[in-house]
Amino acid sequence: MPMPWSKTRRTSARRSSSRWAQLAGHLEQMADGDGALDAWRKARQADPALAMAWQAEERLLEQRGRTVELLDVLQAHAAHPVAAGRSAGKLYAQAAQLAFALGDDEASLDLADRALRLSPQDAS
């Protein structure tokens, strides 16, 4: 019986993202932060539901002080229906703080509002 295309694509994406993630881990061990960042980004693009890739990309962007890129990635991660999971509110809160630090008060308020709607218990 032939395999449905959607299942084939998902399996292929998972394999691809897994290989990119392995490469990213090796590059991080070799202290090639830029190469690791690129590999984590490709892992995330291959399988956008891979939360580990989003988190690694965010960590590396933060370490490198690339705050504008980090803000974009945090917002995209928080908006992803699978990757963010229960962390969407926390991700929006992080993005709100970053937008505030970058002087974008309007974006900061919008992101904080999203964070509160998703995680009202975390209002602090």
Contacts in CASP RR format, 6 or more apart in sequence:
PFRMAT RR
TARGET T0000
AUTHOR 0000-0000-0000
METHOD contacts of the structure
MODEL  1
MPMPWSKTRRTSARRSSSRWAQLAGHLEQMADGDGALDAWRKARQADPAL
AMAWQAEERLLEQRGRTVELLDVLQAHAAHPVAAGRSAGKLYAQAAQLAF
ALGDDEASLDLADRALRLSPQDAS
13 46 0 8 1.000
13 47 0 8 1.000
14 47 0 8 1.000
16 43 0 8 1.000
16 46 0 8 1.000
16 47 0 8 1.000
17 43 0 8 1.000
17 44 0 8 1.000
17 46 0 8 1.000
17 47 0 8 1.000
17 50 0 8 1.000
17 53 0 8 1.000
18 43 0 8 1.000
20 39 0 8 1.000
20 40 0 8 1.000
20 42 0 8 1.000
20 43 0 8 1.000
20 46 0 8 1.000
20 53 0 8 1.000
21 39 0 8 1.000
21 40 0 8 1.000
21 43 0 8 1.000
21 50 0 8 1.000
21 52 0 8 1.000
21 53 0 8 1.000
21 56 0 8 1.000
23 39 0 8 1.000
24 35 0 8 1.000
24 36 0 8 1.000
24 39 0 8 1.000
24 40 0 8 1.000
24 43 0 8 1.000
24 53 0 8 1.000
24 56 0 8 1.000
25 36 0 8 1.000
25 39 0 8 1.000
27 33 0 8 1.000
27 35 0 8 1.000
27 36 0 8 1.000
27 39 0 8 1.000
28 36 0 8 1.000
33 60 0 8 1.000
33 64 0 8 1.000
36 56 0 8 1.000
36 60 0 8 1.000
37 57 0 8 1.000
37 60 0 8 1.000
37 61 0 8 1.000
37 64 0 8 1.000
40 53 0 8 1.000
40 56 0 8 1.000
40 57 0 8 1.000
40 60 0 8 1.000
41 53 0 8 1.000
41 57 0 8 1.000
43 50 0 8 1.000
43 53 0 8 1.000
44 50 0 8 1.000
44 53 0 8 1.000
44 54 0 8 1.000
44 57 0 8 1.000
47 53 0 8 1.000
48 80 0 8 1.000
48 82 0 8 1.000
48 83 0 8 1.000
49 80 0 8 1.000
49 82 0 8 1.000
49 83 0 8 1.000
50 83 0 8 1.000
51 83 0 8 1.000
51 84 0 8 1.000
51 85 0 8 1.000
51 87 0 8 1.000
54 73 0 8 1.000
54 77 0 8 1.000
54 80 0 8 1.000
54 83 0 8 1.000
57 73 0 8 1.000
58 70 0 8 1.000
58 73 0 8 1.000
58 74 0 8 1.000
58 77 0 8 1.000
61 67 0 8 1.000
61 69 0 8 1.000
61 70 0 8 1.000
61 73 0 8 1.000
62 70 0 8 1.000
67 98 0 8 1.000
67 101 0 8 1.000
67 102 0 8 1.000
68 102 0 8 1.000
70 98 0 8 1.000
71 95 0 8 1.000
71 98 0 8 1.000
71 99 0 8 1.000
71 102 0 8 1.000
74 91 0 8 1.000
74 92 0 8 1.000
74 94 0 8 1.000
74 95 0 8 1.000
74 98 0 8 1.000
75 91 0 8 1.000
75 92 0 8 1.000
75 95 0 8 1.000
75 111 0 8 1.000
77 83 0 8 1.000
77 84 0 8 1.000
77 91 0 8 1.000
78 84 0 8 1.000
78 87 0 8 1.000
78 88 0 8 1.000
78 89 0 8 1.000
78 91 0 8 1.000
78 92 0 8 1.000
78 95 0 8 1.000
78 114 0 8 1.000
79 88 0 8 1.000
84 91 0 8 1.000
88 118 0 8 1.000
88 119 0 8 1.000
89 114 0 8 1.000
89 115 0 8 1.000
89 118 0 8 1.000
89 119 0 8 1.000
89 122 0 8 1.000
90 115 0 8 1.000
90 119 0 8 1.000
90 122 0 8 1.000
92 111 0 8 1.000
92 112 0 8 1.000
92 114 0 8 1.000
92 115 0 8 1.000
92 118 0 8 1.000
93 111 0 8 1.000
93 112 0 8 1.000
93 115 0 8 1.000
93 119 0 8 1.000
93 122 0 8 1.000
95 111 0 8 1.000
95 115 0 8 1.000
96 107 0 8 1.000
96 108 0 8 1.000
96 109 0 8 1.000
96 111 0 8 1.000
96 112 0 8 1.000
96 114 0 8 1.000
96 115 0 8 1.000
97 108 0 8 1.000
99 105 0 8 1.000
99 107 0 8 1.000
99 108 0 8 1.000
99 111 0 8 1.000
100 108 0 8 1.000
115 122 0 8 1.000
116 122 0 8 1.000
116 123 0 8 1.000
END
